[in-house]
Amino acid sequence: MLHRAVYALPHPAPLKGAVLACGAWFKNSACLLDGATLQWPAEHGDLEQPAACAALAATVRDLAARAATRLRALAHDLHPDFFSTILAQQLAQQFGVPALAVQHHHAHVAAVVAEAGLDGPVLGLALDGVGLGNDGTAWGGELLGVEGGRCVRLGHLWPLRLPGGDVAARQPWRLAASALDALGQAQAIVPRLAPQVGEAAAQAVAQLLQRGLACPATSSAGRWFDAAAALLGLAPVQQREAEAARALQEAAQRALAREADLRPDAAATLTAEGVLDLRPLLLPLRAVEGGDALARERAAAAFHLGLADALVAWVAAASARWPARAVVLGGGCWANALLRARVMRGLRAQGWAVHVAQWRGPGDAGLALGQAWVAAHVLATAEAPGAVAVVQEDA
């Protein structure tokens, strides 16, 4: 028998009937939302594993059979190629219900809204590795205005290019090269990175950036952490998810344990369009050379502090465009205890109520709840007399 954790939400979803959500790719989990009752089996794992795909398919069918009320929809990630998306679409057709796509970062924010029982509009800081955006690009550093099924992209992190595409997420030194190029220091790529990865590899990536070939851009916060870690020589390659970010955090914590009153070395800039440019935070890291471990750790701490302060200021700047009383932190980057604590402290000092996921953590393991919550609101709004459901729109 399927092991199902059952949760009672503080407020029920506004839809008469149940919604099944199939999660995303990493740390996949599915859930069944029916009013205020949430059936949420254990995590299946990443969907690159056949066993995880088989487990998801069995779970979704089991949950559908256990729905106490009429199943109204299946919800899934916006990415069309995920197994979870394809499964949701196939089963929706079989069950005779709609399949509703929910943008990845909207779901991250909505999951916390549902868990915390928040009413009204919220500002969402969604920071993670990657999720497909409505414009077809890779998102991951987003400031969102969310209310029910409505989501407005108020801003995003300045995009970094990924030389070689997805391989850059496994080889953070490529992000260091991208950062140097973005700082106008392309000539430093080879001398800086060749000692770590070899001259031929460094030259090849420098040429990709120069020619603009195979270099898609992403607003991903995770890639900024990768760039910072690789610039400091902490993790030129990574074997596990977020290995570079963890190395950067641990280095920062060692510095702060020695120097509790350490301050940022630089400040990020914010454009009129709501783009938060983190390039100034990388300039001091560029200046750290050689084997000085203490200097690297201090630079890692300064990066964290500067990023946290920039995120707090970003929220404050957006509050006039999206009035709200609460800020939601969603996405895997909030597993970083140092970043999370400083941002929450800064926001609360400004009078914000701040919420982060507790049941399944802030990462993709909790995403299905957000998908189901958004889908329930979209359907309920569409069924209201004279109403038009809006899922995602630009600011």
DOKOLNU-670071 format. One record per residue (C-alpha): residue in three letters; x, y, z; residue number from 1. Coordinates in steps of 0.001 Angstrom, whole numbers, m for minus. Each point is the difference from the previous one (the first is absolute). Example, Ala and Ser with C-alpha at 12.3 -4.5 7.8 and 13.67 -1.06 7.14 Angstrom:
+-----+---------+---------+---------+-----+
:  aa :      px :      py :      pz :   i :
+-----+---------+---------+---------+-----+
: ALA :   12300 :   m4500 :    7800 :   1 :
: SER :    1370 :    3440 :    m660 :   2 :
+-----+---------+---------+---------+-----+
This chain:
+-----+---------+---------+---------+-----+
:  aa :      px :      py :      pz :   i :
+-----+---------+---------+---------+-----+
: MET :       0 :       0 :       0 :   1 :
: LEU :    1214 :    3501 :    m840 :   2 :
: HIS :    1285 :    1899 :    3014 :   3 :
: ARG :   m1736 :    3367 :      30 :   4 :
: ALA :     599 :    2881 :    2364 :   5 :
: VAL :   m3252 :    1899 :     525 :   6 :
: TYR :      89 :    3696 :     849 :   7 :
: ALA :   m2780 :    2400 :     938 :   8 :
: LEU :     486 :    3396 :   m1644 :   9 :
: PRO :    m861 :    3108 :    2040 :  10 :
: HIS :   m2410 :    1097 :   m2762 :  11 :
: PRO :   m1698 :   m2197 :   m2602 :  12 :
: ALA :     558 :     411 :   m3701 :  13 :
: PRO :   m2874 :    1974 :   m1581 :  14 :
: LEU :   m1052 :   m2817 :   m2354 :  15 :
: LYS :   m2718 :   m2594 :     380 :  16 :
: GLY :    1864 :   m3161 :    m881 :  17 :
: ALA :    3539 :   m1347 :      41 :  18 :
: VAL :    3175 :     876 :   m1884 :  19 :
: LEU :    2865 :   m2396 :    m648 :  20 :
: ALA :    3459 :    1535 :    m416 :  21 :
: CYS :    2939 :   m1883 :   m1507 :  22 :
: GLY :    2959 :    2111 :    1161 :  23 :
: ALA :    3023 :     833 :   m2140 :  24 :
: TRP :    3303 :   m1772 :    m803 :  25 :
: PHE :    2298 :     132 :    3007 :  26 :
: LYS :   m1105 :   m1415 :    3365 :  27 :
: ASN :   m3295 :    m903 :   m1597 :  28 :
: SER :   m3096 :    m496 :    2081 :  29 :
: ALA :   m3695 :     m17 :    m852 :  30 :
: CYS :   m2962 :    1037 :    2120 :  31 :
: LEU :   m3792 :      40 :     100 :  32 :
: LEU :   m1663 :    3192 :    1230 :  33 :
: ASP :   m3670 :    m212 :     973 :  34 :
: GLY :   m1304 :    3034 :    1859 :  35 :
: ALA :    2189 :     288 :    3080 :  36 :
: THR :    1220 :   m3603 :    m151 :  37 :
: LEU :    3357 :    m713 :   m1587 :  38 :
: GLN :    1155 :   m3548 :    m705 :  39 :
: TRP :    3723 :     136 :    m618 :  40 :
: PRO :    1992 :   m3231 :    m477 :  41 :
: ALA :    3733 :    m200 :     474 :  42 :
: GLU :    2441 :    1471 :   m2500 :  43 :
: HIS :     723 :   m2186 :   m3044 :  44 :
: GLY :    3395 :    1444 :    m924 :  45 :
: ASP :    1304 :    1605 :   m3180 :  46 :
: LEU :   m1851 :   m1005 :   m3156 :  47 :
: GLU :    3181 :    m863 :   m1878 :  48 :
: GLN :    m321 :   m3308 :    1872 :  49 :
: PRO :   m2412 :   m2533 :   m1555 :  50 :
: ALA :    m997 :   m1256 :    3445 :  51 :
: ALA :   m1045 :    3516 :    1021 :  52 :
: CYS :   m2131 :     343 :   m3140 :  53 :
: ALA :   m1699 :   m3319 :     671 :  54 :
: ALA :    m628 :     974 :    3612 :  55 :
: LEU :   m1524 :    3321 :   m1061 :  56 :
: ALA :   m2343 :   m1695 :   m2475 :  57 :
: ALA :   m1160 :   m2483 :    2645 :  58 :
: THR :    m425 :    2740 :    2592 :  59 :
: VAL :   m2106 :    2240 :   m2229 :  60 :
: ARG :   m2333 :   m2839 :    m953 :  61 :
: ASP :    m329 :   m1040 :    3633 :  62 :
: LEU :    m783 :    3546 :    1098 :  63 :
: ALA :   m2594 :     384 :   m2738 :  64 :
: ALA :   m1731 :   m3138 :    1253 :  65 :
: ARG :       3 :    1349 :    3561 :  66 :
: ALA :   m1556 :    3387 :    m773 :  67 :
: ALA :   m3021 :     521 :    2265 :  68 :
: THR :   m1589 :    2477 :   m2414 :  69 :
: ARG :     m66 :     415 :   m3765 :  70 :
: LEU :    3425 :     446 :   m1566 :  71 :
: ARG :      m5 :    3344 :   m1780 :  72 :
: ALA :    3501 :     357 :   m1507 :  73 :
: LEU :    3600 :   m1138 :    m137 :  74 :
: ALA :    2682 :    2632 :     564 :  75 :
: HIS :    3576 :    m154 :   m1247 :  76 :
: ASP :    3104 :    2056 :    m669 :  77 :
: LEU :     187 :    2349 :   m2975 :  78 :
: HIS :    2888 :   m1969 :   m1551 :  79 :
: PRO :   m1485 :   m2144 :   m2795 :  80 :
: ASP :    2680 :   m2720 :      43 :  81 :
: PHE :    m118 :   m1059 :    3658 :  82 :
: PHE :   m1329 :   m3517 :     564 :  83 :
: SER :   m2322 :    1502 :    2621 :  84 :
: THR :   m1472 :    2368 :   m2612 :  85 :
: ILE :    m509 :   m2734 :   m2577 :  86 :
: LEU :   m1563 :   m2299 :    2615 :  87 :
: ALA :   m2370 :    2739 :    1175 :  88 :
: GLN :   m1144 :     710 :   m3535 :  89 :
: GLN :    m539 :   m3679 :    m797 :  90 :
: LEU :   m1968 :    m676 :    3174 :  91 :
: ALA :   m2021 :    3176 :    m345 :  92 :
: GLN :   m1151 :   m1186 :   m3405 :  93 :
: GLN :    m767 :   m3438 :    1414 :  94 :
: PHE :   m1972 :    1433 :    2931 :  95 :
: GLY :   m1763 :    2621 :   m2119 :  96 :
: VAL :    1281 :    3014 :    1956 :  97 :
: PRO :    2267 :    2926 :    m950 :  98 :
: ALA :    3766 :     m48 :     443 :  99 :
: LEU :    1191 :    3375 :    1321 : 100 :
: ALA :    3593 :    1204 :    m313 : 101 :
: VAL :    1307 :    2048 :    2935 : 102 :
: GLN :    3212 :    2001 :    m329 : 103 :
: HIS :    2721 :   m1430 :    2244 : 104 :
: HIS :     654 :    3046 :    2182 : 105 :
: HIS :   m3662 :     909 :     331 : 106 :
: ALA :    m436 :   m3507 :    1435 : 107 :
: HIS :    2896 :     506 :    2438 : 108 :
: VAL :   m1651 :    3107 :    1412 : 109 :
: ALA :   m3503 :   m1480 :     m23 : 110 :
: ALA :    1164 :   m3053 :    1968 : 111 :
: VAL :     988 :    2240 :    2902 : 112 :
: VAL :   m3206 :    2034 :    m314 : 113 :
: ALA :   m2067 :   m3184 :     307 : 114 :
: GLU :    2032 :   m1459 :    2864 : 115 :
: ALA :       6 :    3228 :    2010 : 116 :
: GLY :   m3658 :     817 :    m695 : 117 :
: LEU :     753 :    3459 :   m1384 : 118 :
: ASP :   m2775 :    2224 :   m1305 : 119 :
: GLY :     323 :    2774 :   m2544 : 120 :
: PRO :    2962 :     996 :   m2136 : 121 :
: VAL :    3566 :    m943 :     892 : 122 :
: LEU :    3425 :     826 :   m1346 : 123 :
: GLY :    1966 :   m3097 :    m869 : 124 :
: LEU :    3774 :    m335 :    m168 : 125 :
: ALA :     493 :   m3183 :   m2013 : 126 :
: LEU :    3676 :    m976 :    m152 : 127 :
: ASP :    1131 :   m3359 :   m1342 : 128 :
: GLY :    2028 :   m1763 :   m2666 : 129 :
: VAL :   m2353 :     110 :   m2950 : 130 :
: GLY :   m3606 :     m55 :   m1118 : 131 :
: LEU :   m1511 :     728 :   m3398 : 132 :
: GLY :   m1378 :    3510 :    m215 : 133 :
: ASN :   m3036 :    1234 :   m1905 : 134 :
: ASP :    2297 :    1600 :   m2570 : 135 :
: GLY :    1685 :   m3326 :    m759 : 136 :
: THR :    3246 :     887 :    1785 : 137 :
: ALA :    1523 :   m1526 :    3119 : 138 :
: TRP :   m1137 :    1835 :    3133 : 139 :
: GLY :    1241 :    m434 :    3551 : 140 :
: GLY :     422 :    3398 :    1672 : 141 :
: GLU :   m3500 :    1494 :      38 : 142 :
: LEU :   m1934 :    2665 :    1861 : 143 :
: LEU :   m3668 :    m827 :    m445 : 144 :
: GLY :   m3289 :    1542 :     970 : 145 :
: VAL :   m2389 :   m2861 :     767 : 146 :
: GLU :   m3665 :    m115 :     928 : 147 :
: GLY :   m1860 :   m3266 :    m447 : 148 :
: GLY :     353 :   m1090 :   m3599 : 149 :
: ARG :    1481 :    3316 :   m1071 : 150 :
: CYS :    3751 :     537 :    m278 : 151 :
: VAL :    1868 :    3099 :   m1198 : 152 :
: ARG :    3732 :     m29 :    m666 : 153 :
: LEU :    1119 :    3219 :    1688 : 154 :
: GLY :    3712 :    m554 :    m502 : 155 :
: HIS :    2801 :   m2496 :    m433 : 156 :
: LEU :    3720 :    m362 :     519 : 157 :
: TRP :    2284 :    1275 :   m2747 : 158 :
: PRO :     424 :   m3004 :   m2347 : 159 :
: LEU :    3261 :   m1888 :    m191 : 160 :
: ARG :     911 :   m1891 :   m3157 : 161 :
: LEU :     589 :   m3753 :     219 : 162 :
: PRO :    2944 :    m872 :   m2263 : 163 :
: GLY :    m705 :   m3465 :   m1332 : 164 :
: GLY :   m3584 :      14 :    1284 : 165 :
: ASP :   m1091 :   m2327 :    2806 : 166 :
: VAL :    3506 :   m1378 :     498 : 167 :
: ALA :     853 :    3309 :    1689 : 168 :
: ALA :   m2176 :    m993 :    2965 : 169 :
: ARG :    2316 :   m2979 :     576 : 170 :
: GLN :    3177 :    1946 :    m696 : 171 :
: PRO :    m172 :    3274 :    1940 : 172 :
: TRP :    3328 :    1160 :   m1418 : 173 :
: ARG :   m1951 :     747 :   m3183 : 174 :
: LEU :   m2154 :    2394 :    2032 : 175 :
: ALA :    3156 :    1643 :    1304 : 176 :
: ALA :    1029 :     539 :   m3633 : 177 :
: SER :   m3450 :    1408 :    m761 : 178 :
: ALA :     265 :    2342 :    2973 : 179 :
: LEU :    3405 :    1269 :   m1075 : 180 :
: ASP :   m1350 :     628 :   m3480 : 181 :
: ALA :   m3010 :    1833 :    1475 : 182 :
: LEU :    2350 :    2156 :    2073 : 183 :
: GLY :    1848 :    1062 :   m3152 : 184 :
: GLN :    3004 :   m2136 :     937 : 185 :
: ALA :    m122 :   m2681 :   m2671 : 186 :
: GLN :    3774 :     242 :    m355 : 187 :
: ALA :     296 :   m1408 :    3554 : 188 :
: ILE :   m1899 :   m3238 :    m737 : 189 :
: VAL :    2959 :   m2094 :   m1137 : 190 :
: PRO :    2626 :    1147 :    2536 : 191 :
: ARG :   m2549 :    m209 :    2823 : 192 :
: LEU :   m1529 :   m3398 :    m816 : 193 :
: ALA :    2687 :   m1925 :   m1899 : 194 :
: PRO :    1758 :   m1073 :    3248 : 195 :
: GLN :   m3286 :   m1636 :    1084 : 196 :
: VAL :   m1284 :   m1575 :   m3229 : 197 :
: GLY :    2825 :     159 :   m2533 : 198 :
: GLU :     791 :    2582 :   m2642 : 199 :
: ALA :   m1836 :   m1749 :   m2846 : 200 :
: ALA :   m3293 :    m131 :    1886 : 201 :
: ALA :     294 :    3583 :    1187 : 202 :
: GLN :     804 :    1180 :   m3529 : 203 :
: ALA :   m2958 :   m1897 :   m1458 : 204 :
: VAL :   m2478 :    1569 :    2422 : 205 :
: ALA :    1484 :    3457 :    m517 : 206 :
: GLN :    m608 :    m417 :   m3719 : 207 :
: LEU :   m3602 :   m1136 :     544 : 208 :
: LEU :    m669 :    3155 :    1992 : 209 :
: GLN :    1767 :    2212 :   m2516 : 210 :
: ARG :   m1987 :   m1422 :   m2901 : 211 :
: GLY :   m3281 :    m299 :    1897 : 212 :
: LEU :    m343 :   m3667 :    m946 : 213 :
: ALA :   m1792 :   m2546 :    2212 : 214 :
: CYS :    m318 :    2578 :    2781 : 215 :
: PRO :   m3671 :     209 :    1079 : 216 :
: ALA :    m737 :    2540 :    2707 : 217 :
: THR :   m1630 :    m721 :    3350 : 218 :
: SER :   m1143 :    2101 :    2953 : 219 :
: SER :     751 :   m2955 :    2311 : 220 :
: ALA :    1171 :     900 :    3502 : 221 :
: GLY :    1674 :   m3387 :     224 : 222 :
: ARG :    2288 :     863 :   m2894 : 223 :
: TRP :    1107 :    3222 :    1750 : 224 :
: PHE :    1019 :   m2105 :    2998 : 225 :
: ASP :    1869 :   m2337 :   m2360 : 226 :
: ALA :    1805 :    2937 :   m1584 : 227 :
: ALA :    1036 :    1416 :    3372 : 228 :
: ALA :    1229 :   m3359 :    1286 : 229 :
: ALA :    2002 :    m715 :   m3154 : 230 :
: LEU :    1557 :    3469 :     m77 : 231 :
: LEU :    1322 :    m734 :    3482 : 232 :
: GLY :    1275 :   m3419 :   m1081 : 233 :
: LEU :   m2339 :   m1783 :    2418 : 234 :
: ALA :   m1777 :   m2321 :   m2448 : 235 :
: PRO :    1027 :     108 :   m3670 : 236 :
: VAL :   m2100 :   m3136 :    m577 : 237 :
: GLN :   m2743 :   m1584 :    2062 : 238 :
: GLN :   m1146 :   m3598 :     292 : 239 :
: ARG :   m3139 :     692 :    2046 : 240 :
: GLU :   m2770 :    2554 :    m231 : 241 :
: ALA :     914 :    3352 :    1618 : 242 :
: GLU :    3480 :   m1231 :     975 : 243 :
: ALA :    1584 :    3298 :   m1041 : 244 :
: ALA :   m2621 :    2050 :    1853 : 245 :
: ARG :     541 :   m2035 :    3155 : 246 :
: ALA :    3752 :     474 :    m230 : 247 :
: LEU :    m525 :    3757 :    m333 : 248 :
: GLN :   m2360 :      64 :    2976 : 249 :
: GLU :    2351 :   m2015 :    2189 : 250 :
: ALA :    2903 :    2296 :    m865 : 251 :
: ALA :   m2147 :    3022 :     857 : 252 :
: GLN :   m1034 :   m1471 :    3327 : 253 :
: ARG :    3634 :    m576 :     974 : 254 :
: ALA :     773 :    3640 :    m717 : 255 :
: LEU :   m2991 :    1265 :    1971 : 256 :
: ALA :     930 :   m2200 :    2939 : 257 :
: ARG :    3295 :    1905 :     138 : 258 :
: GLU :   m1361 :    3438 :    m901 : 259 :
: ALA :   m3637 :     373 :    1012 : 260 :
: ASP :    m209 :    3669 :   m1020 : 261 :
: LEU :    1250 :    m601 :   m3554 : 262 :
: ARG :   m1726 :    2181 :   m2615 : 263 :
: PRO :    m608 :    m321 :   m3743 : 264 :
: ASP :    2798 :    1172 :   m2277 : 265 :
: ALA :   m2387 :    1252 :   m2709 : 266 :
: ALA :   m3656 :     655 :    m747 : 267 :
: ALA :   m2165 :   m1414 :   m2781 : 268 :
: THR :   m1851 :    2414 :   m2258 : 269 :
: LEU :   m3674 :      84 :    m923 : 270 :
: THR :   m1266 :    1200 :   m3359 : 271 :
: ALA :   m3242 :    1880 :    m584 : 272 :
: GLU :   m1376 :   m3193 :   m1591 : 273 :
: GLY :     497 :   m1962 :    3209 : 274 :
: VAL :    3131 :   m1886 :   m1078 : 275 :
: LEU :    2340 :    m641 :    2931 : 276 :
: ASP :    3574 :      83 :   m1291 : 277 :
: LEU :    2380 :   m2043 :    2159 : 278 :
: ARG :    3115 :     637 :   m2058 : 279 :
: PRO :    1379 :    2550 :    2497 : 280 :
: LEU :       7 :   m2747 :    2661 : 281 :
: LEU :    2368 :   m2090 :   m2108 : 282 :
: LEU :    2625 :    2685 :    m545 : 283 :
: PRO :    1573 :    m413 :    3473 : 284 :
: LEU :     157 :   m3772 :    m579 : 285 :
: ARG :    1953 :     600 :   m3191 : 286 :
: ALA :    2667 :    1728 :    2092 : 287 :
: VAL :     565 :   m3047 :    2248 : 288 :
: GLU :    2988 :   m1873 :   m1396 : 289 :
: GLY :    2107 :   m3009 :     945 : 290 :
: GLY :    m284 :   m2233 :    3006 : 291 :
: ASP :   m1088 :    2482 :    2670 : 292 :
: ALA :   m2765 :   m2030 :    1670 : 293 :
: LEU :    m926 :    2762 :    2437 : 294 :
: ALA :    m449 :    2504 :   m2810 : 295 :
: ARG :   m2186 :   m2452 :   m1904 : 296 :
: GLU :   m2182 :    m601 :    3023 : 297 :
: ARG :    m359 :    3697 :     671 : 298 :
: ALA :    m953 :     618 :   m3636 : 299 :
: ALA :   m2578 :   m2798 :     162 : 300 :
: ALA :   m1550 :    1598 :    3068 : 301 :
: ALA :     m44 :    3456 :   m1594 : 302 :
: PHE :   m1787 :   m1469 :   m3040 : 303 :
: HIS :   m2701 :   m1548 :    2195 : 304 :
: LEU :    m503 :    3194 :    1982 : 305 :
: GLY :    m148 :    2161 :   m3099 : 306 :
: LEU :   m2476 :   m2325 :   m1676 : 307 :
: ALA :   m2249 :    m155 :    3057 : 308 :
: ASP :     m65 :    3773 :     391 : 309 :
: ALA :    m736 :     423 :   m3710 : 310 :
: LEU :   m2955 :   m2406 :     213 : 311 :
: VAL :   m1485 :    1912 :    2919 : 312 :
: ALA :     336 :    3294 :   m1870 : 313 :
: TRP :   m1491 :   m1626 :   m3129 : 314 :
: VAL :   m3159 :    m938 :    1895 : 315 :
: ALA :    m312 :    3484 :    1460 : 316 :
: ALA :     308 :    1572 :   m3447 : 317 :
: ALA :   m2719 :   m2278 :   m1424 : 318 :
: SER :   m2514 :     563 :    2795 : 319 :
: ALA :   m1430 :    3128 :   m1659 : 320 :
: ARG :    m780 :   m2021 :   m3138 : 321 :
: TRP :   m1493 :   m2965 :    1826 : 322 :
: PRO :   m1454 :     913 :    3406 : 323 :
: ALA :     283 :   m2914 :    2400 : 324 :
: ARG :     579 :    m674 :    3675 : 325 :
: ALA :    1895 :   m3282 :    m336 : 326 :
: VAL :    3102 :   m1230 :   m1791 : 327 :
: VAL :     376 :   m3648 :   m1000 : 328 :
: LEU :    3390 :   m1657 :    m505 : 329 :
: GLY :    m162 :   m2934 :   m2434 : 330 :
: GLY :    2536 :   m2085 :   m1896 : 331 :
: GLY :    2993 :   m2122 :     910 : 332 :
: CYS :    2408 :    2895 :     617 : 333 :
: TRP :   m1852 :     682 :    3251 : 334 :
: ALA :    1507 :   m3170 :    1428 : 335 :
: ASN :    3019 :    2290 :     500 : 336 :
: ALA :    m378 :     781 :    3705 : 337 :
: LEU :    2321 :    3014 :    m114 : 338 :
: LEU :   m1850 :    1693 :   m2849 : 339 :
: ARG :   m3424 :    m900 :    1390 : 340 :
: ALA :     700 :    1339 :    3496 : 341 :
: ARG :    1395 :    3346 :   m1164 : 342 :
: VAL :   m2796 :     590 :   m2520 : 343 :
: MET :   m2721 :    m918 :    2486 : 344 :
: ARG :    1554 :    2249 :    2639 : 345 :
: GLY :     254 :    2901 :   m2447 : 346 :
: LEU :   m3553 :    m378 :   m1266 : 347 :
: ARG :   m1488 :    m306 :    3486 : 348 :
: ALA :    1884 :    3126 :    1046 : 349 :
: GLN :   m1957 :    1779 :   m2751 : 350 :
: GLY :   m3300 :   m1331 :    1357 : 351 :
: TRP :    m594 :   m2907 :   m2381 : 352 :
: ALA :   m1455 :   m3333 :    1003 : 353 :
: VAL :    2359 :   m2580 :   m1539 : 354 :
: HIS :    m813 :   m3636 :    m783 : 355 :
: VAL :    1979 :   m2978 :   m1288 : 356 :
: ALA :   m1162 :   m3592 :    m570 : 357 :
: GLN :     215 :   m2353 :    2973 : 358 :
: TRP :   m1703 :   m3262 :    m992 : 359 :
: ARG :    2222 :   m1005 :   m2930 : 360 :
: GLY :    2541 :    2815 :      45 : 361 :
: PRO :     330 :    2840 :   m2523 : 362 :
: GLY :    1248 :   m2085 :   m2945 : 363 :
: ASP :   m1682 :   m2053 :   m2688 : 364 :
: ALA :   m1206 :   m2710 :    2411 : 365 :
: GLY :   m2744 :    2424 :    1007 : 366 :
: LEU :    m890 :    1201 :   m3477 : 367 :
: ALA :   m3063 :   m2206 :    m578 : 368 :
: LEU :   m1961 :    1761 :    2733 : 369 :
: GLY :     550 :    3333 :   m1744 : 370 :
: GLN :   m1066 :   m1464 :   m3336 : 371 :
: ALA :   m3219 :   m1355 :    1489 : 372 :
: TRP :    m723 :    3246 :    1857 : 373 :
: VAL :     427 :    2135 :   m3124 : 374 :
: ALA :   m2079 :   m2355 :   m2137 : 375 :
: ALA :   m2818 :      11 :    2547 : 376 :
: HIS :     m45 :    3811 :      32 : 377 :
: VAL :     121 :     251 :   m3785 : 378 :
: LEU :   m2953 :   m2361 :    m402 : 379 :
: ALA :   m2003 :    1674 :    2758 : 380 :
: THR :     594 :    3431 :   m1526 : 381 :
: ALA :    m906 :   m1203 :   m3484 : 382 :
: GLU :   m3281 :   m1382 :    1333 : 383 :
: ALA :    m976 :    3231 :    1752 : 384 :
: PRO :   m2625 :    1956 :   m1967 : 385 :
: GLY :    1614 :    2537 :   m2301 : 386 :
: ALA :    3528 :    m766 :    1210 : 387 :
: VAL :    3104 :    m539 :   m2088 : 388 :
: ALA :    2755 :   m2216 :    1417 : 389 :
: VAL :    3513 :    1378 :    m364 : 390 :
: VAL :    2881 :   m2296 :     914 : 391 :
: GLN :    3096 :    1963 :    m978 : 392 :
: GLU :     557 :    3467 :   m1343 : 393 :
: ASP :    2795 :    2518 :    m351 : 394 :
: ALA :     312 :    2976 :    2296 : 395 :
+-----+---------+---------+---------+-----+
